[in-house]
Amino acid sequence: MTDRILLVEDDERIRSSMRLSFEGEGYDVSEAGSGEEALDRFAHGDIDLVLVDLMLPGMDGFECCRAIRRGSAVPIIMVTARSDTHDVVAGLEAGADDYVTKPFVPKELAARMRALLRRARTDEESAEASTAIGDLVLLPDEGVLRRADGSEVHCTRTEFRLLCELAATPNKVVSREQLLERIWGYGYFGDGRLVDVHVRRLRTKIEPDPALPRHLVTVRGLGFKLVP
């Protein structure tokens, strides 16, 4: 089955070039020149992955990411001309799974896309044992993080993958490099900020006091571990 990509880019020349490149890779590409158009196309199309430029007219890429993420766990890669930490973190906080900076290397972007799509399919097929985390229960086979009262804690696909990966080896340290490889599917061109931002977001959802984490613990110089 052909993966369907939603490409959100306001520059028509860049959009056309990217579309041709993706079609050459075998993807079915849907285009949008604004955030508003992107949401309309996303709502009416069976989209497998979204690439969104942050600097868009009207609704910017951050809000577009947030709007998509409110109702979907589809992989999102943000594309930006700015690479400073503030913009990268803001994009990831908005719900993106990964980011690339312009100008980007087409083969690198294609590798990131394949990795996210492959992992999304793997997630749908995998099933693991449940894990208690404080007063929460992680149910990988159901794709659910549940409170004691039965309500669910909303997590993005990447946040849930990260929690499952750490829960698979409780009380054992997993390095940033290992998490990049296992969750995002790549190593040498990965950015540790991807891991740090998602860990911080998870702490706001599973920790009684995110500033003093008891369950998702940083082991300085080594990585992270989950203490159920």
C-alpha positions in Angstrom: 0.0 0.0 0.0 1.3 3.4 -0.9 2.0 5.8 2.0 0.1 9.1 1.6 2.1 12.3 2.6 0.6 15.7 3.4 3.1 18.4 2.4 2.4 21.8 4.0 4.6 24.5 2.4 3.7 28.0 1.3 6.5 28.5 -1.2 5.2 27.0 -4.4 8.7 26.3 -5.9 9.9 24.4 -2.8 6.6 22.6 -2.5 6.7 21.5 -6.2 10.3 20.3 -5.8 9.6 18.3 -2.7 6.5 16.8 -4.2 8.4 15.5 -7.2 11.1 14.2 -4.9 8.6 12.3 -2.7 6.7 11.0 -5.7 10.0 9.7 -7.0 10.3 7.8 -3.7 7.0 6.2 -4.3 4.8 8.3 -2.0 1.3 9.6 -2.8 1.6 13.4 -2.1 -1.2 15.8 -1.0 -0.2 19.5 -1.0 -1.3 22.5 1.1 0.0 26.1 0.9 -1.4 27.1 4.3 -2.2 25.7 7.7 -5.9 26.2 7.2 -5.8 24.3 3.8 -3.7 21.6 5.5 -6.3 20.9 8.2 -9.0 20.7 5.5 -7.0 18.2 3.4 -6.0 16.2 6.5 -9.7 15.9 7.6 -10.7 14.6 4.2 -7.7 12.4 3.3 -6.2 9.2 4.7 -2.8 10.7 5.6 0.1 8.6 6.9 2.6 11.3 7.6 2.7 15.1 7.7 5.5 17.5 6.8 4.8 21.0 7.9 6.8 24.2 7.4 6.7 26.3 10.6 6.6 29.7 8.8 3.2 29.8 7.1 0.8 32.7 6.3 -2.1 32.9 8.7 -2.1 29.9 10.9 1.6 29.1 11.5 3.1 25.6 11.6 3.0 25.4 15.4 -0.7 25.8 15.5 -1.2 23.5 12.6 0.8 20.8 14.5 -1.3 21.3 17.6 -4.6 21.1 15.7 -3.6 17.9 14.0 -2.2 16.4 17.2 -5.4 17.1 19.1 -7.2 14.4 17.1 -4.5 12.2 15.6 -1.3 10.4 16.4 0.0 10.6 12.8 3.7 11.1 12.5 4.6 14.8 12.0 7.9 16.2 10.8 8.3 19.9 11.0 10.5 21.7 8.4 12.1 25.0 9.4 14.7 27.5 8.3 15.5 28.1 11.9 17.5 25.7 13.9 17.9 27.4 17.3 16.9 25.5 20.3 13.8 27.6 21.1 12.2 27.0 17.7 13.0 23.3 17.8 11.7 22.8 21.3 8.6 24.8 20.5 7.8 22.7 17.4 8.3 19.4 19.4 6.1 20.8 22.2 3.5 21.5 19.6 3.3 17.8 18.9 5.9 17.2 16.1 7.8 13.9 16.2 10.9 15.2 14.5 12.3 18.2 12.6 14.6 19.0 9.7 16.2 22.4 8.9 16.4 24.0 5.5 18.3 23.5 3.4 18.0 19.8 4.1 19.6 16.7 2.5 16.8 14.9 0.6 18.2 11.4 1.5 18.3 12.3 5.2 14.7 13.5 5.2 13.6 10.4 3.3 15.3 8.2 5.9 13.5 10.0 8.7 10.2 9.6 6.9 10.8 5.9 6.4 11.8 5.4 10.0 8.7 7.2 11.4 6.4 5.3 9.0 8.0 2.0 9.8 7.8 2.6 13.5 4.1 3.6 13.3 3.3 0.3 11.6 5.3 -1.6 14.2 3.4 0.1 17.0 0.1 -1.1 15.6 1.4 -4.7 15.5 3.2 -4.9 18.8 1.8 -6.0 22.2 3.5 -6.1 25.5 2.7 -6.7 29.2 1.1 -3.9 31.3 3.2 -1.8 33.7 2.2 0.1 36.8 3.7 3.5 37.1 2.6 5.1 40.4 -1.2 5.2 40.2 -1.1 4.8 36.4 -1.2 1.7 34.3 0.6 1.5 31.0 -1.2 -0.9 28.6 1.0 -1.2 25.4 -1.3 -3.7 23.7 -4.2 -1.3 24.0 -2.1 1.8 23.3 -3.4 3.3 26.6 -2.0 5.0 29.7 -4.8 4.8 32.3 -5.4 6.4 35.6 -6.7 4.6 38.7 -10.2 6.0 38.1 -10.3 4.5 34.6 -9.7 7.7 32.6 -7.0 7.8 30.0 -3.9 10.1 29.9 -3.5 11.5 26.4 -0.1 10.8 24.9 1.2 11.4 21.4 2.4 8.3 19.5 6.1 9.2 20.2 5.5 9.9 23.9 3.8 6.5 24.2 6.6 4.7 22.4 9.1 6.4 24.7 7.3 5.3 27.8 6.9 1.7 26.5 10.6 1.5 25.6 11.6 2.6 29.1 9.0 0.4 30.7 10.4 -2.7 28.9 13.5 -2.5 31.1 12.3 -0.9 34.4 15.0 0.5 36.7 17.6 0.2 34.0 19.3 3.2 32.3 18.7 3.7 28.5 20.9 6.2 26.8 19.7 9.0 24.5 21.4 7.2 21.6 19.6 4.0 22.2 16.3 5.8 22.5 16.9 7.6 19.2 17.7 4.3 17.5 14.7 2.4 19.0 12.0 5.1 18.8 13.0 7.3 15.9 14.8 4.5 14.0 18.1 6.3 13.4 21.3 7.3 15.2 24.0 9.3 13.7 21.9 12.2 12.4 19.6 12.2 15.5 19.4 15.1 17.9 19.3 14.5 21.7 16.8 17.3 22.0 14.1 15.0 20.5 14.5 12.8 23.6 14.8 15.5 26.2 11.7 17.4 25.0 9.5 14.2 24.9 10.8 13.2 28.4 9.9 16.6 29.7 6.4 16.3 28.2 5.9 12.8 29.6 6.8 14.0 33.1 4.0 16.5 33.1 1.6 13.6 32.5 3.0 10.9 34.8 4.7 12.7 37.7 3.0 14.2 40.7 5.7 16.9 40.6 7.4 17.1 37.2 10.1 19.3 38.7 11.0 16.5 41.1 10.5 13.3 39.0 10.2 10.0 40.8 9.3 7.7 37.9 11.0 9.1 34.8 14.5 9.8 36.2 17.5 11.4 34.5 20.8 9.6 35.2 23.3 12.3 34.5 25.8 11.5 31.8 24.1 8.2 30.9 20.4 8.6 30.0 17.0 7.9 31.5 15.3 5.1 33.5 11.8 4.4 34.5 11.2 3.7 38.2 7.7 2.2 38.4 
